[in-house]
Amino acid sequence: MTEDTEKSFEEALKDLESSVQKLETGELKLEDALSTFESGIVASKTCEKWLNQARKRIEVLMEENGEFKLEFLDDQDEENT
């Protein structure tokens, strides 16, 4: 993997936003546009990795028989989004 996997979510998101802005101008030469697009994809995958890790850490507090229990979200919840 590249060093981008070591970036924080915020850094990767900033990189992704920068790539999108550059591509939206429509002023890049083809080779520069491809390079910018590739950088955006790497940043997007880094953001996705961080979001998946965060999703796995989310705990839902539920009341059951007067007691509270922690329930971890699972992949089933993705089908509802």
Secondary structure, 3 states (H helix, E strand, C coil): CCHHHHCCHHHHHHHHHHHHHHHHHCCCCHHHHHHHHHHHHHHHHHHHHHHHHHHHHCEEEEEECCEEEEEECCHHHHHHC
